[in-house]
């Protein structure tokens, strides 16, 4: 059984009109009552201040970013710079965290520290030898510690000395 198009149109419009008709007077009355006391208030804009130009009076001061001044400061700090012309020692090719102090050797009143490389080779060092990439020079060797003085460049390009220690690795002795 098929319905004719006019009958289908009439049926749809009847259904839609039934959905739309309703008594909404109570809703409208509540909305009017709830919005009676509401009035928005906007704060006034702040007063604009007159522009006052700034007089820059530091034209006669030296420029802190002058490259010539920076180069002169670096030359003055060259006293702390490491010796780049010195031939590098073998243990300077390793980072300090890759090297292990595994023992001591005392010979003719001289104390040597035994250093193991990642390839498991053992080298002996004495005060004055260099270790690590930061120009670390061995200063002292004790029974449990090797003290280095490293020369590193800080953020300002200045060479500074810092003290670093390597401690005896007791597991490496076994």
LINURQUI-V881206 format. One record per run of one state. SS is the DSSP state (h for helix, s for strand, l for the rest). FROM is the first residue (numbers start at 0). LEN is the number of residues. If there is no record, write none. Layout:
BEGIN
ss:SS from:FROM len:LEN
ss:SS from:FROM len:LEN
END
This chain:
BEGIN
ss:l from:0 len:4
ss:h from:4 len:16
ss:l from:20 len:4
ss:h from:24 len:10
ss:l from:34 len:32
ss:h from:66 len:14
ss:l from:80 len:9
ss:h from:89 len:4
ss:l from:93 len:2
ss:h from:95 len:3
ss:l from:98 len:1
ss:s from:99 len:8
ss:l from:107 len:2
ss:s from:109 len:7
ss:l from:116 len:5
ss:s from:121 len:4
ss:l from:125 len:4
ss:s from:129 len:2
ss:l from:131 len:4
ss:s from:135 len:6
ss:l from:141 len:3
ss:s from:144 len:9
ss:l from:153 len:5
ss:s from:158 len:10
ss:l from:168 len:2
ss:h from:170 len:3
ss:l from:173 len:1
END
